[in-house]
Amino acid sequence: MSKQLLRCGTSIGANVAESQHAQSRADFCSKLNIALKEAAETDYWLRLLHDSSYLSDAEFQSVFSDCKEIESLLASIVKSVKS
């Protein structure tokens, strides 16, 4: 589970970095949509690790709130770019 969390968690940043060099507005939006999907997957793995007691309540709340903030930011950017 932790390897999955590492994979999807680091993929968020990689896709945001790629979006900075997008070839078009559509490509930019696509990269950020992928980052948003990876953030949603990160959310899933964090919940699972917490529910399985691999993460304490304090650890979970710290990283989960960051994850939700990233999801909100990405969703807002995607929405703005599409309109």
N, CA, C and O atoms as a printed pandas DataFrame, in Angstrom:
     atom_number atom_name residue_name chain_id  residue_number  x_coord  y_coord  z_coord
0              1         N          MET        A               1    0.814   -1.191    0.000
1              2        CA          MET        A               1    0.000    0.000    0.000
2              3         C          MET        A               1    0.864    1.263    0.000
3              4         O          MET        A               1    0.560    2.241   -0.683
4              5         N          SER        A               2    1.937    1.220    0.774
5              6        CA          SER        A               2    2.779    2.409    0.856
6              7         C          SER        A               2    3.459    2.705   -0.477
7              8         O          SER        A               2    3.684    3.868   -0.814
8              9         N          LYS        A               3    3.788    1.657   -1.239
9             10        CA          LYS        A               3    4.393    1.872   -2.563
10            11         C          LYS        A               3    3.391    2.521   -3.511
11            12         O          LYS        A               3    3.761    3.370   -4.322
12            13         N          GLN        A               4    2.130    2.126   -3.412
13            14        CA          GLN        A               4    1.090    2.735   -4.244
14            15         C          GLN        A               4    0.915    4.207   -3.883
15            16         O          GLN        A               4    0.755    5.058   -4.758
16            17         N          LEU        A               5    0.948    4.494   -2.584
17            18        CA          LEU        A               5    0.827    5.871   -2.121
18            19         C          LEU        A               5    1.995    6.705   -2.634
19            20         O          LEU        A               5    1.800    7.831   -3.093
20            21         N          LEU        A               6    3.186    6.168   -2.559
21            22        CA          LEU        A               6    4.366    6.873   -3.058
22            23         C          LEU        A               6    4.246    7.125   -4.560
23            24         O          LEU        A               6    4.551    8.220   -5.034
24            25         N          ARG        A               7    3.804    6.119   -5.304
25            26        CA          ARG        A               7    3.688    6.253   -6.754
26            27         C          ARG        A               7    2.691    7.339   -7.141
27            28         O          ARG        A               7    3.014    8.233   -7.922
28            29         N          CYS        A               8    1.492    7.263   -6.601
29            30        CA          CYS        A               8    0.478    8.243   -7.009
30            31         C          CYS        A               8    0.753    9.617   -6.405
31            32         O          CYS        A               8    0.468   10.636   -7.034
32            33         N          GLY        A               9    1.298    9.656   -5.200
33            34        CA          GLY        A               9    1.606   10.932   -4.574
34            35         C          GLY        A               9    2.671   11.724   -5.328
35            36         O          GLY        A               9    2.563   12.941   -5.475
36            37         N          THR        A              10    3.692   11.027   -5.800
37            38        CA          THR        A              10    4.741   11.720   -6.554
38            39         C          THR        A              10    4.308   12.010   -7.986
39            40         O          THR        A              10    4.843   12.916   -8.626
40            41         N          SER        A              11    3.355   11.258   -8.486
41            42        CA          SER        A              11    2.849   11.481   -9.835
42            43         C          SER        A              11    2.110   12.815   -9.948
43            44         O          SER        A              11    2.081   13.426  -11.016
44            45         N          ILE        A              12    1.516   13.262   -8.844
45            46        CA          ILE        A              12    0.824   14.560   -8.853
46            47         C          ILE        A              12    1.795   15.648   -9.280
47            48         O          ILE        A              12    1.529   16.394  -10.223
48            49         N          GLY        A              13    2.916   15.735   -8.588
49            50        CA          GLY        A              13    3.915   16.756   -8.887
50            51         C          GLY        A              13    4.515   16.607  -10.270
51            52         O          GLY        A              13    4.781   17.600  -10.946
52            53         N          ALA        A              14    4.731   15.370  -10.694
53            54        CA          ALA        A              14    5.307   15.132  -12.019
54            55         C          ALA        A              14    4.372   15.638  -13.114
55            56         O          ALA        A              14    4.825   16.238  -14.089
56            57         N          ASN        A              15    3.087   15.405  -12.960
57            58        CA          ASN        A              15    2.127   15.867  -13.969
58            59         C          ASN        A              15    1.950   17.378  -13.944
59            60         O          ASN        A              15    1.766   17.994  -14.994
60            61         N          VAL        A              16    2.003   17.977  -12.774
61            62        CA          VAL        A              16    1.947   19.438  -12.695
62            63         C          VAL        A              16    3.184   20.023  -13.376
63            64         O          VAL        A              16    3.078   21.005  -14.112
64            65         N          ALA        A              17    4.347   19.434  -13.139
65            66        CA          ALA        A              17    5.576   19.902  -13.786
66            67         C          ALA        A              17    5.477   19.775  -15.302
67            68         O          ALA        A              17    5.878   20.682  -16.030
68            69         N          GLU        A              18    4.945   18.656  -15.776
69            70        CA          GLU        A              18    4.757   18.477  -17.217
70            71         C          GLU        A              18    3.801   19.512  -17.794
71            72         O          GLU        A              18    3.990   19.981  -18.916
72            73         N          SER        A              19    2.784   19.865  -17.034
73            74        CA          SER        A              19    1.797   20.831  -17.525
74            75         C          SER        A              19    2.422   22.196  -17.784
75            76         O          SER        A              19    1.918   22.966  -18.602
76            77         N          GLN        A              20    3.504   22.496  -17.098
77            78        CA          GLN        A              20    4.163   23.783  -17.275
78            79         C          GLN        A              20    4.811   23.918  -18.652
79            80         O          GLN        A              20    5.153   25.021  -19.080
80            81         N          HIS        A              21    4.973   22.812  -19.327
81            82        CA          HIS        A              21    5.571   22.808  -20.668
82            83         C          HIS        A              21    4.609   22.203  -21.694
83            84         O          HIS        A              21    5.023   21.595  -22.682
84            85         N          ALA        A              22    3.337   22.386  -21.432
85            86        CA          ALA        A              22    2.313   21.840  -22.325
86            87         C          ALA        A              22    2.403   22.491  -23.697
87            88         O          ALA        A              22    2.813   23.645  -23.830
88            89         N          GLN        A              23    2.015   21.737  -24.707
89            90        CA          GLN        A              23    2.061   22.222  -26.082
90            91         C          GLN        A              23    0.821   23.008  -26.470
91            92         O          GLN        A              23    0.819   23.716  -27.476
92            93         N          SER        A              24   -0.229   22.885  -25.677
93            94        CA          SER        A              24   -1.472   23.592  -25.969
94            95         C          SER        A              24   -2.284   23.712  -24.684
95            96         O          SER        A              24   -1.955   23.119  -23.657
96            97         N          ARG        A              25   -3.337   24.484  -24.771
97            98        CA          ARG        A              25   -4.251   24.623  -23.631
98            99         C          ARG        A              25   -4.873   23.269  -23.280
99           100         O          ARG        A              25   -5.024   22.929  -22.107
100          101         N          ALA        A              26   -5.233   22.500  -24.315
101          102        CA          ALA        A              26   -5.820   21.173  -24.090
102          103         C          ALA        A              26   -4.820   20.234  -23.419
103          104         O          ALA        A              26   -5.189   19.464  -22.532
104          105         N          ASP        A              27   -3.566   20.297  -23.837
105          106        CA          ASP        A              27   -2.519   19.473  -23.233
106          107         C          ASP        A              27   -2.310   19.875  -21.777
107          108         O          ASP        A              27   -2.147   19.019  -20.908
108          109         N          PHE        A              28   -2.314   21.176  -21.515
109          110        CA          PHE        A              28   -2.179   21.694  -20.149
110          111         C          PHE        A              28   -3.300   21.145  -19.271
111          112         O          PHE        A              28   -3.056   20.651  -18.170
112          113         N          CYS        A              29   -4.518   21.237  -19.767
113          114        CA          CYS        A              29   -5.685   20.766  -19.030
114          115         C          CYS        A              29   -5.618   19.250  -18.809
115          116         O          CYS        A              29   -5.973   18.759  -17.738
116          117         N          SER        A              30   -5.171   18.535  -19.802
117          118        CA          SER        A              30   -5.056   17.082  -19.700
118          119         C          SER        A              30   -4.071   16.679  -18.609
119          120         O          SER        A              30   -4.357   15.788  -17.809
120          121         N          LYS        A              31   -2.923   17.326  -18.576
121          122        CA          LYS        A              31   -1.910   17.011  -17.556
122          123         C          LYS        A              31   -2.440   17.303  -16.162
123          124         O          LYS        A              31   -2.210   16.530  -15.233
124          125         N          LEU        A              32   -3.155   18.427  -16.012
125          126        CA          LEU        A              32   -3.698   18.760  -14.701
126          127         C          LEU        A              32   -4.836   17.824  -14.311
127          128         O          LEU        A              32   -5.022   17.535  -13.129
128          129         N          ASN        A              33   -5.599   17.349  -15.293
129          130        CA          ASN        A              33   -6.634   16.344  -15.002
130          131         C          ASN        A              33   -6.000   15.046  -14.510
131          132         O          ASN        A              33   -6.520   14.405  -13.597
132          133         N          ILE        A              34   -4.896   14.667  -15.106
133          134        CA          ILE        A              34   -4.185   13.460  -14.653
134          135         C          ILE        A              34   -3.682   13.670  -13.230
135          136         O          ILE        A              34   -3.790   12.771  -12.396
136          137         N          ALA        A              35   -3.129   14.859  -12.947
137          138        CA          ALA        A              35   -2.662   15.168  -11.591
138          139         C          ALA        A              35   -3.827   15.092  -10.599
139          140         O          ALA        A              35   -3.668   14.596   -9.484
140          141         N          LEU        A              36   -4.986   15.582  -11.010
141          142        CA          LEU        A              36   -6.170   15.536  -10.150
142          143         C          LEU        A              36   -6.589   14.089   -9.881
143          144         O          LEU        A              36   -6.953   13.748   -8.755
144          145         N          LYS        A              37   -6.541   13.253  -10.892
145          146        CA          LYS        A              37   -6.871   11.835  -10.706
146          147         C          LYS        A              37   -5.881   11.166   -9.753
147          148         O          LYS        A              37   -6.268   10.350   -8.917
148          149         N          GLU        A              38   -4.610   11.517   -9.886
149          150        CA          GLU        A              38   -3.588   10.951   -8.998
150          151         C          GLU        A              38   -3.801   11.434   -7.565
151          152         O          GLU        A              38   -3.559   10.691   -6.614
152          153         N          ALA        A              39   -4.253   12.674   -7.412
153          154        CA          ALA        A              39   -4.555   13.193   -6.076
154          155         C          ALA        A              39   -5.732   12.423   -5.464
155          156         O          ALA        A              39   -5.733   12.121   -4.271
156          157         N          ALA        A              40   -6.721   12.113   -6.284
157          158        CA          ALA        A              40   -7.864   11.331   -5.807
158          159         C          ALA        A              40   -7.415    9.925   -5.394
159          160         O          ALA        A              40   -7.902    9.378   -4.405
160          161         N          GLU        A              41   -6.500    9.356   -6.145
161          162        CA          GLU        A              41   -5.980    8.032   -5.781
162          163         C          GLU        A              41   -5.164    8.119   -4.491
163          164         O          GLU        A              41   -5.232    7.223   -3.649
164          165         N          THR        A              42   -4.407    9.181   -4.339
165          166        CA          THR        A              42   -3.647    9.396   -3.106
166          167         C          THR        A              42   -4.600    9.471   -1.918
167          168         O          THR        A              42   -4.342    8.887   -0.865
168          169         N          ASP        A              43   -5.691   10.187   -2.095
169          170        CA          ASP        A              43   -6.749   10.297   -1.083
170          171         C          ASP        A              43   -7.213    8.893   -0.678
171          172         O          ASP        A              43   -7.331    8.591    0.510
172          173         N          TYR        A              44   -7.470    8.047   -1.664
173          174        CA          TYR        A              44   -7.922    6.676   -1.417
174          175         C          TYR        A              44   -6.896    5.893   -0.574
175          176         O          TYR        A              44   -7.261    5.278    0.428
176          177         N          TRP        A              45   -5.634    5.917   -0.976
177          178        CA          TRP        A              45   -4.604    5.153   -0.275
178          179         C          TRP        A              45   -4.387    5.682    1.137
179          180         O          TRP        A              45   -4.141    4.904    2.058
180          181         N          LEU        A              46   -4.475    6.997    1.315
181          182        CA          LEU        A              46   -4.346    7.561    2.664
182          183         C          LEU        A              46   -5.466    7.061    3.567
183          184         O          LEU        A              46   -5.225    6.681    4.713
184          185         N          ARG        A              47   -6.684    7.063    3.051
185          186        CA          ARG        A              47   -7.821    6.555    3.834
186          187         C          ARG        A              47   -7.630    5.082    4.184
187          188         O          ARG        A              47   -7.885    4.664    5.313
188          189         N          LEU        A              48   -7.186    4.310    3.217
189          190        CA          LEU        A              48   -6.984    2.879    3.441
190          191         C          LEU        A              48   -5.887    2.634    4.481
191          192         O          LEU        A              48   -6.045    1.790    5.364
192          193         N          LEU        A              49   -4.788    3.363    4.379
193          194        CA          LEU        A              49   -3.706    3.214    5.356
194          195         C          LEU        A              49   -4.166    3.629    6.755
195          196         O          LEU        A              49   -3.777    3.021    7.752
196          197         N          HIS        A              50   -4.982    4.650    6.814
197          198        CA          HIS        A              50   -5.512    5.085    8.116
198          199         C          HIS        A              50   -6.482    4.044    8.673
199          200         O          HIS        A              50   -6.399    3.679    9.845
200          201         N          ASP        A              51   -7.390    3.572    7.839
201          202        CA          ASP        A              51   -8.370    2.575    8.277
202          203         C          ASP        A              51   -7.707    1.263    8.697
203          204         O          ASP        A              51   -8.250    0.516    9.511
204          205         N          SER        A              52   -6.533    0.993    8.134
205          206        CA          SER        A              52   -5.795   -0.229    8.469
206          207         C          SER        A              52   -4.829   -0.013    9.633
207          208         O          SER        A              52   -4.065   -0.907    9.996
208          209         N          SER        A              53   -4.876    1.179   10.207
209          210        CA          SER        A              53   -4.040    1.561   11.358
210          211         C          SER        A              53   -2.552    1.653   11.041
211          212         O          SER        A              53   -1.715    1.559   11.939
212          213         N          TYR        A              54   -2.221    1.836    9.764
213          214        CA          TYR        A              54   -0.830    2.084    9.412
214          215         C          TYR        A              54   -0.462    3.550    9.659
215          216         O          TYR        A              54    0.707    3.878    9.864
216          217         N          LEU        A              55   -1.464    4.420    9.636
217          218        CA          LEU        A              55   -1.265    5.834    9.936
218          219         C          LEU        A              55   -2.063    6.189   11.181
219          220         O          LEU        A              55   -3.228    5.815   11.313
220          221         N          SER        A              56   -1.423    6.914   12.092
221          222        CA          SER        A              56   -2.142    7.391   13.274
222          223         C          SER        A              56   -3.110    8.489   12.851
223          224         O          SER        A              56   -3.033    9.003   11.735
224          225         N          ASP        A              57   -4.007    8.837   13.739
225          226        CA          ASP        A              57   -4.952    9.916   13.444
226          227         C          ASP        A              57   -4.216   11.213   13.127
227          228         O          ASP        A              57   -4.582   11.922   12.189
228          229         N          ALA        A              58   -3.185   11.525   13.898
229          230        CA          ALA        A              58   -2.427   12.770   13.690
230          231         C          ALA        A              58   -1.704   12.761   12.349
231          232         O          ALA        A              58   -1.726   13.758   11.627
232          233         N          GLU        A              59   -1.063   11.643   12.011
233          234        CA          GLU        A              59   -0.373   11.538   10.721
234          235         C          GLU        A              59   -1.362   11.667    9.569
235          236         O          GLU        A              59   -1.122   12.390    8.602
236          237         N          PHE        A              60   -2.466   10.959    9.691
237          238        CA          PHE        A              60   -3.479   10.982    8.653
238          239         C          PHE        A              60   -4.024   12.390    8.444
239          240         O          PHE        A              60   -4.074   12.872    7.312
240          241         N          GLN        A              61   -4.431   13.052    9.518
241          242        CA          GLN        A              61   -5.011   14.387    9.391
242          243         C          GLN        A              61   -4.038   15.368    8.749
243          244         O          GLN        A              61   -4.442   16.215    7.953
244          245         N          SER        A              62   -2.775   15.258    9.088
245          246        CA          SER        A              62   -1.766   16.159    8.537
246          247         C          SER        A              62   -1.656   16.026    7.023
247          248         O          SER        A              62   -1.752   17.021    6.305
248          249         N          VAL        A              63   -1.458   14.815    6.540
249          250        CA          VAL        A              63   -1.263   14.627    5.100
250          251         C          VAL        A              63   -2.583   14.639    4.330
251          252         O          VAL        A              63   -2.625   15.056    3.172
252          253         N          PHE        A              64   -3.658   14.183    4.969
253          254        CA          PHE        A              64   -4.944   14.153    4.283
254          255         C          PHE        A              64   -5.445   15.568    3.996
255          256         O          PHE        A              64   -5.989   15.824    2.922
256          257         N          SER        A              65   -5.269   16.480    4.939
257          258        CA          SER        A              65   -5.712   17.860    4.702
258          259         C          SER        A              65   -4.896   18.497    3.579
259          260         O          SER        A              65   -5.433   19.274    2.789
260          261         N          ASP        A              66   -3.614   18.179    3.501
261          262        CA          ASP        A              66   -2.789   18.671    2.389
262          263         C          ASP        A              66   -3.287   18.107    1.059
263          264         O          ASP        A              66   -3.375   18.823    0.062
264          265         N          CYS        A              67   -3.606   16.830    1.059
265          266        CA          CYS        A              67   -4.095   16.176   -0.155
266          267         C          CYS        A              67   -5.403   16.809   -0.622
267          268         O          CYS        A              67   -5.573   17.080   -1.810
268          269         N          LYS        A              68   -6.328   17.045    0.311
269          270        CA          LYS        A              68   -7.610   17.654   -0.054
270          271         C          LYS        A              68   -7.402   19.070   -0.602
271          272         O          LYS        A              68   -8.105   19.487   -1.523
272          273         N          GLU        A              69   -6.448   19.802   -0.045
273          274        CA          GLU        A              69   -6.163   21.144   -0.539
274          275         C          GLU        A              69   -5.611   21.091   -1.965
275          276         O          GLU        A              69   -5.985   21.908   -2.807
276          277         N          ILE        A              70   -4.730   20.141   -2.233
277          278        CA          ILE        A              70   -4.183   19.963   -3.581
278          279         C          ILE        A              70   -5.299   19.594   -4.556
279          280         O          ILE        A              70   -5.358   20.125   -5.665
280          281         N          GLU        A              71   -6.179   18.690   -4.145
281          282        CA          GLU        A              71   -7.312   18.315   -4.997
282          283         C          GLU        A              71   -8.172   19.534   -5.322
283          284         O          GLU        A              71   -8.573   19.724   -6.470
284          285         N          SER        A              72   -8.451   20.342   -4.333
285          286        CA          SER        A              72   -9.280   21.538   -4.543
286          287         C          SER        A              72   -8.613   22.522   -5.493
287          288         O          SER        A              72   -9.263   23.077   -6.380
288          289         N          LEU        A              73   -7.318   22.737   -5.307
289          290        CA          LEU        A              73   -6.582   23.654   -6.185
290          291         C          LEU        A              73   -6.579   23.165   -7.626
291          292         O          LEU        A              73   -6.831   23.934   -8.553
292          293         N          LEU        A              74   -6.292   21.883   -7.805
293          294        CA          LEU        A              74   -6.253   21.330   -9.154
294          295         C          LEU        A              74   -7.627   21.383   -9.811
295          296         O          LEU        A              74   -7.742   21.725  -10.988
296          297         N          ALA        A              75   -8.659   21.048   -9.060
297          298        CA          ALA        A              75  -10.030   21.089   -9.617
298          299         C          ALA        A              75  -10.392   22.519  -10.032
299          300         O          ALA        A              75  -11.019   22.728  -11.071
300          301         N          SER        A              76  -10.004   23.479   -9.232
301          302        CA          SER        A              76  -10.284   24.878   -9.543
302          303         C          SER        A              76   -9.548   25.331  -10.801
303          304         O          SER        A              76  -10.117   26.023  -11.645
304          305         N          ILE        A              77   -8.299   24.944  -10.922
305          306        CA          ILE        A              77   -7.510   25.317  -12.101
306          307         C          ILE        A              77   -8.096   24.687  -13.362
307          308         O          ILE        A              77   -8.248   25.355  -14.384
308          309         N          VAL        A              78   -8.422   23.399  -13.283
309          310        CA          VAL        A              78   -9.002   22.688  -14.427
310          311         C          VAL        A              78  -10.313   23.357  -14.852
311          312         O          VAL        A              78  -10.560   23.578  -16.037
312          313         N          LYS        A              79  -11.134   23.667  -13.868
313          314        CA          LYS        A              79  -12.418   24.314  -14.165
314          315         C          LYS        A              79  -12.199   25.669  -14.846
315          316         O          LYS        A              79  -12.894   25.998  -15.807
316          317         N          SER        A              80  -11.248   26.443  -14.360
317          318        CA          SER        A              80  -10.956   27.764  -14.949
318          319         C          SER        A              80  -10.434   27.647  -16.373
319          320         O          SER        A              80  -10.808   28.431  -17.245
320          321         N          VAL        A              81   -9.575   26.672  -16.603
321          322        CA          VAL        A              81   -8.986   26.486  -17.939
322          323         C          VAL        A              81  -10.038   26.053  -18.932
323          324         O          VAL        A              81  -10.000   26.466  -20.091
324          325         N          LYS        A              82  -10.987   25.218  -18.496
325          326        CA          LYS        A              82  -12.024   24.711  -19.391
326          327         C          LYS        A              82  -13.053   25.774  -19.763
327          328         O          LYS        A              82  -13.698   25.674  -20.807
328          329         N          SER        A              83  -13.208   26.788  -18.921
329          330        CA          SER        A              83  -14.242   27.794  -19.224
330          331         C          SER        A              83  -13.711   28.973  -20.002
331          332         O          SER        A              83  -14.465   29.890  -20.324
